[in-house]
Amino acid sequence: MNLWSLIPLASSLVYGVLLLILLFQNKTRTNRVFIVFLFAATAWSVFAFLLSYNPLASTGQLVFWNNLLLVAMVCTAFAYYHFVRAYINKNAGIIVYVGYTLAIAVSVISFSGGIIQDAYYSNGHVYHNIGPWVYILTVLLLPPLLVCAWMLFKQLRNTHHPIERNRTAYLIFGLAIMSIWSAINPNIPFLASLPTDHLGTLANALLITFAIGKYDLLDIRLLARRILEYSILLLATLGAYAGLIYLEATQLSGLPTYILLILSGVFSLLFAMFLRPIRFLVQDRVDRLFHRDTYLHRQALLDFSSKVANKIKIDQIAEDMLTTISKALRLDRADLMLEDSENGGFATRFTYPESKREADDSLRFGRDDALLVWLTKEGLPVNMEAVQKNSELTILLKSDTAVQIDSRYSLFFPIKSPERLIAILALGHKQMGNRFYPEEINMVTNVIKQASIVIENAQLYEQAKERANLDELTGLFNHRYFHQRIDEEIIRAARFGQVFSLLTIDLDFFKKYNDVYGHLYGDKILRVIANRIKDSIRAIDLVFRYGGDEFVVLLPQASADNALKVAERIHHAVDSEVDYKGMPVTCSIGIASWPTDGIMREEIVHASDVALYHAKQTGRNRVCLASELDESQKTLKVGEVDTNGIVLNTIYALAATVDAKDHYTYGHSKKVSRYASDIAEAMGYSEERKSVIRTAGLLHDIGKIGVSDKVLGKRGSLTEEEWEPIRSHPDMGVSIIKNVDSLKDCLPAIQYHHERYDGSGYPTGLRGENIPLDARILAVADSYDAMTSQRPYREASRSIEEALSELINCSGTQFDPEVVRVFIKLLRPDFTPGKITQASK
């Protein structure tokens, strides 16, 4: 028996096993056609075995089996084409029928002696002569295989579903192995006459069986990486041992055999010790080669659990998860949807990148939406292409939500605990139009499994924290949380140059109502009023139950005028509310605005309380602005804040914040204060007056706390609209510090330091000696530092000489000539002041 015949024999046995497997699976069209391919391949292998196993076979027998083998080979090629058509859900097509007809024609021609002229054995090899038919058959069989490759690549490109794409990639891989081996085998003299060509077809059949079966396929890209890694390791191992053999054969051949054995053993031991770290190094390099700039983000994704293990804030967890996933997979967006406590559905809570988040464009699922129900029930990722193809999800196509999300999202991952759905991870599309691979879906699935516990713990922490901040009766935020939020709002407004307002609301005659109708009805009215207030404010506004029948509303980015509109809306909503006993419920409201009515928390709350008190005293059921009250009513009484020093510290901190808003003006106020103090001393100021102007210099720009960073840092000229807050900043500064007794002497310098000597300045247009001297000194100090410092509206700062020349040129028009003369004498005694005298005349 010829040993080479064992190859087709073994192939036929493997084909038989594959046929048995498929016969017990679902009889889909793809499986049925693949069975036809396996029957043809089995026949090809059986005929090849019968052709080669008997070296003593006669020429007639060899020609007979050769004819059958040739027909089976043609049938196998066209059966494979038929299978690919079925796989991509196409009808058989005319080529399939032409192919099977061609197989019949080849059979007729073969058995009539028209193809194989001769066949014989020689040294265990079967040789045959088919003349020009080798080229004819190549021309007939090659086009269907090329068309198969084209159809599979087209399927790969057009398929969005990751599992289907991976399955198609396996089929392409199998076709490549079969084609390459079929091309190589006849061109290697030693193999040309041996039945080794069956190995390529067998490998293809095994990959197809694995791919179309219900198996969890390994990602084809991961498979390719691992093959490359182990190939490198195999070559390194073979190279190392080949080097050892060469060394022992050439350089160490004179050593005793036992020494060579010991050296070989030591080398093997050392190589085994270093093989593991070498493998990790090779794996790292191969992964870097495949993933390139996303490699580090993918590693971060693998280490996600350790990164968020100690985090309990949901926003931090969401930021880490969405950022890492988006960068690792190159996504255009990623959203984390959390449960909406009001309706039981899910809504987008976090988005990466933040620029993708639009207030009117958040994704929402109602409690009964089919996709949400399916995610909760199945607990598996949903690909949007699968939504369109899966019969269980076709109902989604009837909803507007499905159509909307289809254009923005590719995948939805449910994040579940054993009991419930915790969150939904919604992934957008990959950049450059790339598709998702199973390896990537598995990575995200693993992250979600790790994140589910962390997110659930964070939600429990957030709920506990929220309950601690809520009033149990009304569901509003409580008194304790109010003080925390107003402190945060003061810091935020100071940092970004914004304003906010505060409403203090008190129900009129509520105690009397409670006494008459009882606390149960009183509690009911409080809940109703709380809902009316919530219905009357914006989404960014916050409402608190301050205590008893008193409520507070915090209005971020709202001026006093805007706050008045909100207060009137609340007043009307409450005024129209009548309880079941027929007694009208009214309220009084006090309004205060930061920073004009107060800077510290105690000041702004006190101002709002005073306005509320005034509304109560003037008849109730009305709204009152703190800014419309007399100064005596708004001034803080002794003991209402800890010390006057706290107020001063806060004001100085705000002044420093103004400087820090723009790196161009950092330290500006300190330098202006120093220059002004030096000028005042040279002009004979007393120590007390020097202290006043020194403080005024530090605080002269505090009114810019209400000017946006965008305007302060703008390059180039300002528009008339942008000039408006700039011109009003002196008045804003006065409003901030006028209630502090120890700073009242600073008010003239702060309010009028932008007046011009010729009367063309702002805010009131004072001229000459009518401008307070402190303000004239500040004007020179302020302008000199501005000219010698870098500013966004010019390319470079001026030199000292240029700045002094500009002061001289503007003496008598913008600046007081005497102040300019004194300042120049202080700074540069040798500088010629000729133009000062001329200008003053």
C-alpha positions in Angstrom: 0.0 0.0 0.0 1.3 3.5 -0.9 1.6 5.5 2.3 0.8 8.8 0.4 -2.6 7.4 -0.2 -3.3 7.9 3.5 -3.7 11.6 2.9 -6.9 11.4 0.8 -8.1 8.5 3.0 -7.8 10.6 6.1 -9.4 13.5 4.2 -12.4 11.4 3.2 -12.8 10.2 6.8 -12.8 13.8 8.1 -15.3 14.8 5.5 -17.5 12.0 6.7 -17.4 13.3 10.2 -18.3 16.8 9.0 -21.2 15.4 7.1 -22.5 13.7 10.2 -22.2 16.9 12.2 -24.1 18.9 9.6 -26.8 16.2 9.1 -27.9 16.7 12.8 -28.0 20.5 12.5 -30.7 22.8 11.3 -31.4 22.2 7.6 -30.8 25.8 6.5 -30.2 26.4 2.8 -26.5 27.2 3.5 -26.1 23.9 5.4 -27.8 21.9 2.6 -25.6 23.4 -0.1 -22.5 22.9 2.1 -23.4 19.2 2.4 -23.4 19.0 -1.4 -19.9 20.5 -1.3 -18.8 18.0 1.3 -20.2 15.1 -0.8 -18.2 16.3 -3.8 -15.0 16.8 -1.7 -15.5 13.3 -0.2 -15.8 11.7 -3.6 -12.7 13.5 -4.8 -10.7 12.2 -1.8 -12.1 8.6 -2.1 -11.2 8.5 -5.8 -7.8 9.9 -5.0 -7.2 7.2 -2.4 -8.4 4.4 -4.8 -6.1 5.9 -7.5 -2.9 5.9 -5.4 -3.2 3.1 -2.8 -2.3 0.2 -5.1 1.1 0.4 -6.8 0.3 -2.8 -8.8 -2.8 -1.4 -10.4 -3.1 -1.7 -14.2 -3.1 1.3 -16.5 -6.8 0.8 -17.2 -7.6 0.9 -13.5 -5.5 4.1 -13.1 -7.2 5.8 -16.0 -10.7 4.8 -14.6 -10.0 6.3 -11.2 -8.3 9.3 -12.7 -11.5 10.0 -14.8 -13.7 9.8 -11.7 -11.3 12.0 -9.7 -11.3 14.6 -12.5 -15.1 14.8 -12.5 -15.3 15.0 -8.7 -12.7 17.9 -8.7 -14.9 19.9 -11.2 -18.0 19.1 -9.1 -16.2 20.3 -5.9 -15.2 23.6 -7.5 -18.7 24.5 -8.6 -20.3 23.1 -5.4 -18.1 25.6 -3.5 -19.3 28.4 -5.7 -22.9 27.2 -5.1 -22.2 27.3 -1.3 -20.8 30.9 -1.4 -24.0 32.0 -3.3 -26.1 30.4 -0.6 -24.1 31.9 2.2 -24.6 35.4 0.9 -28.3 34.6 0.5 -28.3 34.7 -3.3 -30.0 32.2 -5.7 -27.9 29.5 -7.3 -27.6 31.5 -10.6 -26.9 30.3 -14.0 -23.2 29.7 -13.4 -24.0 26.9 -10.9 -26.2 25.1 -13.4 -23.5 25.6 -16.1 -20.9 24.2 -13.8 -22.8 21.1 -13.0 -23.5 20.6 -16.7 -19.8 21.1 -17.4 -19.1 18.3 -14.8 -21.4 16.0 -16.8 -19.6 17.0 -20.0 -16.2 16.4 -18.5 -17.4 12.9 -17.4 -18.6 12.0 -20.9 -15.4 13.3 -22.5 -13.2 11.6 -19.9 -14.7 8.2 -20.2 -14.6 8.4 -23.9 -10.8 8.8 -23.7 -10.7 12.4 -24.7 -8.9 13.8 -21.7 -6.6 11.3 -20.0 -4.3 9.5 -22.5 -2.2 7.5 -20.1 -1.5 6.8 -16.4 1.2 4.8 -14.6 3.0 4.2 -11.3 6.6 5.1 -10.8 8.5 5.1 -7.4 5.2 5.4 -5.5 4.0 8.3 -7.6 1.0 8.3 -10.0 1.7 10.1 -13.3 -0.9 10.9 -16.0 -0.9 12.7 -19.3 -3.9 15.0 -20.0 -2.4 17.2 -22.7 -3.9 20.7 -23.1 -6.8 19.9 -20.8 -4.7 21.1 -17.8 -5.1 24.7 -19.3 -8.7 24.2 -20.4 -9.7 23.1 -16.9 -7.8 25.9 -15.3 -9.6 28.5 -17.5 -12.9 26.8 -16.6 -12.4 26.5 -12.8 -10.4 29.7 -12.0 -13.2 32.3 -12.7 -15.7 30.7 -10.3 -13.1 30.8 -7.5 -12.3 34.5 -8.3 -16.0 35.3 -8.3 -16.3 33.6 -4.9 -13.5 35.8 -3.5 -15.1 38.9 -4.9 -18.5 38.0 -3.4 -17.1 37.2 0.1 -15.1 40.5 0.2 -18.2 42.4 -0.9 -20.2 40.7 1.9 -17.5 41.6 4.4 -17.6 45.3 3.4 -21.4 45.6 3.4 -22.0 43.7 6.6 -22.3 45.7 9.8 -23.0 42.9 12.3 -19.7 42.0 14.0 -20.4 38.3 14.3 -21.4 38.0 10.6 -18.3 40.0 9.6 -16.1 37.7 11.6 -17.8 34.6 10.0 -17.2 36.0 6.6 -13.6 36.7 7.4 -13.2 33.0 8.4 -14.6 32.0 5.0 -12.2 34.3 3.2 -9.3 32.9 5.2 -10.3 29.4 4.3 -10.6 30.3 0.6 -7.1 31.9 0.7 -5.6 28.7 2.2 -7.3 26.5 -0.4 -6.3 28.8 -3.3 -2.7 29.3 -2.2 -2.1 25.6 -1.6 -3.8 24.6 -4.9 -1.5 27.0 -6.7 1.7 25.9 -4.9 1.2 22.1 -4.9 1.4 21.4 -8.7 4.4 23.7 -9.0 6.6 21.8 -6.6 8.1 18.9 -8.4 8.1 16.6 -5.4 4.4 17.2 -4.7 3.1 17.5 -8.2 2.2 13.8 -8.5 1.1 13.3 -4.9 -2.4 13.7 -3.5 -1.4 16.5 -1.1 -3.7 19.0 -2.9 -6.5 17.7 -0.7 -5.0 19.3 2.4 -5.9 22.9 1.2 -9.5 21.9 0.5 -9.8 20.0 3.8 -8.5 23.0 5.7 -11.1 25.2 3.9 -13.9 22.7 4.7 -13.0 22.6 8.4 -13.0 26.4 8.6 -16.4 26.6 6.9 -17.9 24.0 9.2 -16.5 26.0 12.2 -17.7 29.3 10.9 -21.3 28.4 9.9 -21.9 26.3 13.0 -23.3 27.8 16.1 -19.9 28.4 17.7 -18.4 31.3 19.5 -15.8 32.2 16.9 -12.5 33.6 17.8 -12.0 37.1 16.3 -10.2 36.6 13.0 -7.9 39.5 13.8 -7.0 38.0 17.2 -6.4 34.7 15.4 -4.1 36.4 12.9 -2.2 38.1 15.8 -1.8 34.8 17.7 -0.6 32.9 14.6 2.0 35.6 14.0 3.1 35.6 17.6 3.6 31.8 17.7 5.2 31.8 14.3 7.8 34.3 15.6 8.3 32.2 18.7 8.7 29.0 16.7 11.2 30.6 14.4 13.1 32.0 17.4 13.1 28.6 19.1 14.3 26.8 15.9 16.9 29.5 15.3 18.2 29.2 18.9 18.6 25.4 18.8 20.1 25.5 15.3 22.6 27.9 16.6 23.4 25.6 19.5 23.8 22.6 17.2 26.1 24.6 14.9 28.2 25.8 17.9 28.6 22.3 19.3 29.4 20.9 15.8 32.1 23.5 14.9 33.5 25.3 18.0 32.9 22.7 20.7 33.4 19.5 18.8 36.4 18.6 20.8 34.6 18.5 24.2 33.5 15.2 25.7 30.0 14.1 24.9 28.8 14.4 28.6 30.0 18.1 28.6 28.0 18.8 25.4 24.9 17.1 27.0 25.3 19.3 30.1 25.7 22.5 28.0 22.6 21.5 26.0 20.6 20.9 29.2 21.7 24.2 30.7 20.8 26.0 27.4 17.4 24.4 27.3 16.7 25.3 30.9 17.7 28.9 30.4 15.7 29.2 27.2 12.6 27.7 28.9 13.0 30.3 31.7 13.2 33.2 29.3 10.6 31.9 26.8 7.6 33.3 28.9 8.9 36.9 29.1 10.0 36.6 25.4 6.4 35.6 24.6 5.0 38.5 26.4 7.4 40.9 24.7 6.5 39.4 21.2 2.8 39.6 22.1 3.2 43.3 23.1 5.0 44.2 19.9 2.5 42.4 17.7 -0.4 44.1 19.5 1.3 47.5 19.1 1.8 46.7 15.4 -1.9 45.8 14.9 -3.5 48.5 17.1 -1.0 51.3 16.7 -2.2 54.6 18.3 -5.1 52.9 20.1 -2.9 50.3 21.8 -2.5 52.3 25.1 -6.3 53.0 25.2 -7.0 49.3 24.7 -4.7 48.4 27.6 -6.5 51.0 29.7 -9.7 49.3 28.8 -8.3 45.9 30.0 -7.3 47.6 33.3 -10.6 49.4 33.7 -11.7 47.5 36.9 -8.5 48.5 38.8 -8.9 52.1 37.6 -12.4 52.6 38.9 -12.4 50.1 41.8 -12.2 52.9 44.5 -14.4 55.4 42.8 -17.9 56.0 44.1 -19.0 59.0 42.1 -21.0 58.1 39.1 -19.7 61.1 37.0 -16.1 60.0 37.5 -16.9 56.4 36.6 -18.8 57.5 33.5 -16.1 59.8 32.4 -13.4 57.0 32.7 -15.6 54.4 31.0 -16.8 56.5 28.1 -13.5 58.2 27.5 -11.5 54.9 27.5 -14.0 53.0 25.3 -14.3 55.9 22.8 -10.5 56.3 22.4 -9.8 52.5 22.3 -12.4 51.9 19.6 -12.1 55.3 17.8 -15.8 56.1 18.3 -17.5 59.4 17.4 -19.5 59.3 20.6 -20.5 57.2 23.6 -23.4 57.7 26.0 -24.3 56.3 29.4 -28.0 56.1 29.9 -29.3 55.9 33.5 -32.8 55.2 34.8 -35.2 58.1 34.9 -36.8 58.0 38.4 -39.8 59.9 37.2 -41.1 57.6 34.4 -39.1 54.4 34.9 -37.4 54.7 31.5 -33.8 55.5 30.7 -32.2 58.7 29.5 -28.7 59.9 28.5 -26.9 61.2 31.6 -23.3 61.4 30.3 -21.8 61.8 26.9 -18.3 61.7 25.4 -17.2 63.9 23.9 -19.2 66.6 25.7 -19.6 68.5 22.5 -22.0 65.8 21.2 -24.4 66.5 24.1 -27.3 68.7 23.2 -30.1 69.5 25.6 -32.8 68.8 23.1 -31.1 65.8 21.6 -30.8 63.4 24.5 -31.7 59.8 23.9 -34.6 58.5 25.9 -36.3 55.2 26.2 -39.8 54.9 27.7 -40.5 52.1 30.2 -42.5 50.2 27.5 -40.2 50.8 24.5 -39.5 47.5 22.8 -35.7 48.0 22.7 -35.6 48.7 26.5 -37.8 45.6 27.1 -35.5 43.5 24.9 -32.3 44.7 26.6 -33.8 44.0 30.0 -35.0 40.6 29.1 -32.1 39.2 27.0 -29.2 41.1 28.6 -27.2 41.0 25.3 -25.8 43.7 23.1 -28.0 45.0 20.3 -26.5 46.0 17.0 -28.7 48.4 15.1 -28.3 46.3 11.9 -29.5 43.3 13.9 -32.6 45.3 14.9 -33.5 45.6 11.3 -33.0 41.8 10.6 -34.0 40.1 13.8 -37.6 39.1 13.7 -38.0 39.5 17.4 -37.1 43.2 17.1 -39.0 44.2 14.0 -41.5 46.0 16.2 -38.8 48.6 16.9 -38.9 49.8 13.3 -42.4 51.0 13.8 -41.4 53.5 16.5 -39.9 56.9 15.8 -37.3 56.3 18.5 -35.7 53.4 16.5 -35.5 55.5 13.4 -33.9 58.4 15.4 -31.3 56.4 17.2 -30.4 54.4 14.1 -28.5 57.3 12.6 -26.5 58.1 15.7 -25.8 54.8 17.4 -24.4 51.5 16.4 -24.5 49.3 19.5 -26.4 49.2 22.8 -25.0 47.3 25.8 -27.3 46.6 28.8 -25.5 47.0 32.1 -27.3 44.7 34.5 -27.2 43.5 38.1 -28.7 40.1 38.9 -31.9 41.8 39.8 -32.4 44.7 37.3 -31.2 46.8 34.5 -28.8 49.4 35.9 -27.7 51.4 32.8 -27.3 51.3 29.1 -24.1 52.0 27.2 -24.9 53.5 23.8 -22.0 53.5 21.3 -21.9 55.7 18.2 -20.1 54.9 14.9 -16.5 54.1 14.5 -14.4 56.8 12.8 -13.4 56.4 9.2 -16.5 54.2 8.7 -14.8 51.1 10.2 -16.9 48.3 11.6 -17.0 46.6 15.0 -15.2 43.3 15.4 -16.2 40.5 17.9 -13.0 41.1 19.9 -14.0 44.7 20.5 -17.5 43.7 21.5 -16.0 41.2 23.9 -13.7 43.8 25.4 -16.7 46.2 26.0 -18.7 43.3 27.4 -16.0 42.5 29.9 -15.8 46.2 30.9 -19.5 46.3 31.4 -19.4 43.2 33.6 -16.8 45.0 35.8 -18.6 48.3 35.7 -22.0 47.0 36.7 -21.1 46.5 40.3 -19.2 49.8 40.5 -22.1 51.8 38.8 -24.7 50.2 41.1 -22.6 51.1 44.2 -22.2 54.6 42.8 -25.9 54.9 42.3 -26.6 53.7 45.8 -24.2 56.3 47.1 -25.7 59.0 45.0 -29.2 58.1 46.2 -28.1 58.1 49.8 -26.4 61.4 49.3 -29.5 62.8 47.6 -31.8 61.6 50.4 -29.6 63.4 52.8 -30.1 66.6 50.8 -33.9 66.3 50.4 -36.7 67.5 52.5 -38.9 64.5 53.2 -42.2 66.3 53.1 -41.9 68.3 49.8 -39.2 66.4 48.0 -37.3 69.7 47.6 -33.6 70.2 48.6 -33.2 71.0 52.3 -31.7 73.9 54.3 -28.3 72.2 54.7 -27.9 71.6 51.0 -28.9 75.2 50.3 -25.8 76.5 52.1 -23.6 74.1 50.2 -25.0 75.1 46.8 -24.9 78.8 47.4 -21.3 78.7 48.4 -20.5 76.7 45.2 -22.5 79.2 43.1 -20.6 82.1 44.6 -17.3 80.4 43.7 -18.5 79.6 40.2 -19.9 83.1 39.5 -16.7 84.7 40.7 -14.6 82.4 38.5 -16.5 82.9 35.3 -17.6 86.5 35.8 -21.3 85.8 36.1 -24.2 86.8 38.3 -26.9 84.9 40.1 -30.1 85.8 42.1 -31.8 84.5 45.1 -35.5 84.4 45.9 -36.8 84.0 49.4 -40.5 83.0 49.5 -42.7 82.9 52.5 -46.4 81.9 52.6 -48.7 84.5 54.1 -50.8 83.6 57.2 -49.7 80.0 57.0 -49.6 79.6 60.8 -53.2 80.7 61.0 -54.1 78.2 58.2 -52.4 75.4 60.1 -54.1 76.3 63.4 -57.6 76.3 61.7 -57.3 73.2 59.4 -54.6 71.2 61.1 -51.1 70.0 60.1 -52.2 67.4 57.6 -53.8 70.1 55.4 -50.9 72.3 56.1 -48.5 69.7 54.8 -50.6 69.1 51.8 -50.5 72.9 50.9 -46.7 72.9 51.3 -46.4 70.0 48.8 -48.7 71.8 46.4 -46.8 75.1 46.7 -43.5 73.2 46.2 -44.8 71.8 42.9 -46.0 75.2 41.8 -42.6 76.7 42.4 -40.8 73.8 40.5 -43.2 74.3 37.6 -42.4 78.0 37.4 -38.6 77.8 37.1 -35.9 76.7 34.6 -34.2 73.3 34.6 -31.0 74.8 35.9 -32.7 76.6 38.8 -32.7 75.0 42.3 -35.5 75.3 44.8 -35.1 74.5 48.6 -37.3 74.3 51.6 -35.6 76.7 53.9 -37.7 75.9 56.9 -41.4 75.8 57.9 -43.4 77.7 55.3 -40.3 79.4 53.8 -38.7 78.4 50.4 -35.6 79.6 48.6 -34.9 79.6 44.9 -31.4 79.8 43.5 -31.3 81.3 39.9 -27.8 80.8 38.3 -26.9 83.3 35.6 -30.0 85.4 36.3 -29.8 89.2 36.8 -32.1 91.0 39.1 -34.5 91.9 36.2 -34.7 88.2 35.2 -35.2 87.1 38.8 -38.1 89.6 39.1 -39.8 87.9 36.1 -39.4 84.5 37.7 -40.6 85.8 41.1 -43.7 87.3 39.4 -44.4 84.0 37.7 -44.1 82.1 41.0 -46.3 84.7 42.8 -49.0 84.3 40.2 -48.9 80.5 40.3 -49.2 80.5 44.1 -51.7 83.3 44.2 -54.0 81.3 41.9 -53.8 78.1 44.1 -56.8 77.5 46.2 -57.1 74.6 48.6 -60.1 72.4 49.1 -61.3 74.5 52.1 -61.6 77.5 49.7 -59.0 79.6 51.5 -56.6 81.4 49.0 -52.9 80.8 49.5 -50.6 83.8 48.8 -46.9 84.5 49.3 -44.4 87.2 49.7 -41.1 87.1 47.8 -37.8 88.9 48.4 -35.1 89.1 45.7 -31.4 89.7 46.0 -28.7 89.6 43.3 -25.0 88.7 43.5 -22.7 90.6 43.7 -24.6 93.9 43.8 -26.7 93.1 46.9 -23.9 91.1 48.7 -20.8 89.1 48.2 -20.7 86.6 51.0 -23.3 84.0 51.6 -24.5 85.8 54.7 -24.8 89.1 52.9 -26.8 87.9 50.0 -29.1 85.8 52.2 -29.6 88.8 54.5 -30.4 91.1 51.6 -33.0 88.6 50.3 -34.5 88.3 53.9 -34.7 92.1 54.2 -36.5 92.4 50.9 -38.9 89.6 52.0 -39.4 91.4 55.3 -40.2 94.6 53.4 -42.8 92.8 51.3 -44.4 91.5 54.5 -44.5 94.9 56.1 -46.0 96.6 53.1 -49.0 94.4 52.8 -47.9 90.9 51.9 -48.7 89.0 48.7 -46.1 91.0 46.7 -42.5 90.9 45.3 -39.7 93.2 46.6 -36.2 93.8 45.2 -33.4 94.3 47.7 -31.8 96.8 45.3 -34.9 99.1 45.7 -34.5 99.3 49.5 -32.8 102.0 51.5 -29.1 101.4 52.3 -29.8 101.3 56.0 -32.1 98.4 55.5 -29.6 96.4 53.5 -26.5 97.0 55.7 -25.6 94.0 57.8 -26.1 94.3 61.5 -23.2 93.5 63.9 -23.1 89.8 64.6 -24.7 88.8 61.3 -21.3 87.8 60.1 -18.4 86.5 62.1 -16.2 89.6 61.6 -15.6 92.5 59.3 -12.3 90.8 58.4 -14.1 87.9 56.8 -15.9 90.4 54.5 -12.6 92.1 53.6 -10.9 88.7 53.0 -13.7 87.7 50.6 -13.5 91.0 48.7 -9.7 90.8 48.4 -10.1 87.2 47.2 -12.5 88.4 44.5 -10.0 91.0 43.5 -7.4 88.4 43.1 -9.8 86.3 41.1 -10.3 89.2 38.7 -6.5 89.3 38.1 -6.3 85.5 37.7 -9.1 85.4 35.1 -6.6 86.4 32.5 -2.8 85.7 32.6 -2.3 89.0 30.9 -3.5 90.9 33.9 -2.1 88.6 36.6 -0.6 90.8 39.4 -2.0 94.0 37.8 -3.8 95.2 40.9 -0.8 94.8 43.1 1.4 96.9 40.8 -1.3 99.6 40.4 -1.6 99.7 44.2 2.2 100.1 44.6 2.5 102.9 41.9 -0.5 104.8 43.4 0.9 104.5 46.9 4.3 105.9 45.7 2.6 108.8 43.9 0.5 109.6 47.0 3.5 109.6 49.2 5.4 112.0 46.9 2.3 114.3 46.8 2.3 114.5 50.6 -0.5 112.1 51.5 -0.8 111.1 55.2 -0.4 107.5 56.2 -4.1 107.1 56.6 -4.8 108.5 53.1 -2.0 106.4 51.6 -3.6 103.3 53.1 -6.9 104.2 51.5 -5.4 104.7 48.0 -3.3 101.5 48.4 -6.5 99.6 49.1 -8.3 101.3 46.2 -5.5 100.2 43.9 -6.0 96.6 44.9 -9.7 96.8 44.4 -10.0 99.2 41.5 -10.9 96.4 39.0 -13.1 94.3 41.3 -16.1 95.3 39.2 -14.7 93.2 36.3 -15.9 90.2 38.2 -19.1 90.7 36.1 -17.3 90.8 32.8 -16.9 87.6 30.9 -13.5 86.0 30.3 -14.3 86.1 26.5 -14.5 89.9 26.6 -11.5 90.4 28.9 -9.3 88.1 26.8 -10.5 89.2 23.3 -7.8 89.9 20.8 -8.5 93.1 18.8 -11.1 95.8 19.2 -14.3 95.3 21.3 -17.8 95.9 19.8 -20.1 98.5 21.3 -22.0 95.7 23.0 -18.8 94.3 24.6 -17.8 97.8 25.7 -21.0 98.1 27.8 -19.9 95.8 30.7 -16.4 97.3 30.6 -17.8 100.8 31.0 -20.0 99.7 33.9 -17.4 97.9 35.9 -16.5 100.9 38.1 -20.2 101.1 39.2 -20.3 97.4 39.7 -17.1 97.7 41.9 -18.8 100.3 44.0 -21.9 98.1 44.4 -19.8 95.3 45.7 -17.9 97.2 48.4 -20.2 100.0 49.4 -21.7 98.1 52.3 -18.3 97.6 54.0 -17.7 100.6 56.3 -14.0 100.3 56.3 -13.8 100.6 52.5 -16.1 103.5 51.9 -13.2 106.0 51.6 -12.1 103.9 48.6 -15.3 104.4 46.7 -14.4 107.7 44.8 -11.1 106.3 43.5 -12.7 103.0 42.3 -15.8 104.7 40.7 -14.0 107.5 38.9 -10.5 106.1 37.9 -11.6 105.9 34.3 -12.7 109.5 34.1 -10.5 111.7 31.8 -9.1 115.1 32.6 -10.9 116.6 29.6 -14.3 115.2 30.7 -14.6 112.5 28.0 -14.2 109.5 30.3 -16.7 107.2 32.1 -18.9 106.5 34.0 -20.1 110.1 34.6 -17.9 112.4 32.4 -16.3 114.4 35.3 -13.4 116.7 34.2 -10.4 118.4 35.7 -10.4 119.1 39.5 -13.9 117.7 39.8 -12.4 114.2 39.5 -11.3 113.0 42.9 -7.5 113.2 43.3 -7.3 109.6 44.4 -9.0 108.6 41.1 -6.6 110.8 39.0 -3.7 109.0 40.7 -5.2 105.6 40.0 -5.8 106.6 36.4 -2.0 107.2 35.8 -0.9 104.1 37.7 -3.4 101.9 36.0 -2.6 103.2 32.5 1.2 103.0 33.0 1.0 99.3 34.1 -1.4 98.5 31.2 1.0 100.0 28.7 4.1 98.2 30.1 2.3 94.8 30.4 1.3 92.4 27.6 -2.3 92.6 26.6 -4.4 90.5 24.2 -5.5 93.5 22.1 -1.9 94.3 21.0 1.1 92.4 19.9 3.7 93.6 22.4 4.0 95.7 25.5 5.6 99.2 25.4 9.0 100.1 26.9 9.2 102.3 29.9 10.3 105.3 27.7 7.4 104.8 25.3 4.9 104.5 28.2 6.2 107.7 29.9 6.1 109.5 26.5 2.5 108.5 26.1 1.7 109.8 29.6 3.2 113.1 28.7 1.3 113.3 25.4 -2.0 112.6 27.2 -1.4 115.1 30.0 -4.2 117.6 30.2 -6.5 115.4 28.1 -6.6 112.0 29.8 -4.4 112.5 32.8 -3.8 115.2 35.5 -0.5 116.9 34.4 0.7 117.3 38.0 0.2 113.6 38.8 2.1 112.7 35.6 4.9 115.0 36.5 5.2 113.5 40.0 5.1 109.9 38.7 7.8 110.5 36.0 10.0 112.2 38.6 9.7 109.2 40.8 10.3 106.7 38.0 12.9 108.5 35.9 14.1 111.7 37.4 16.2 112.4 34.2 13.3 112.2 31.9 12.5 115.5 30.2 9.0 116.8 31.3 8.8 119.7 28.9 5.6 118.7 27.4 3.8 118.6 30.7 4.0 122.4 31.2 2.9 123.0 27.6 0.0 120.7 27.9 -1.2 122.2 31.2 -1.3 125.7 29.7 
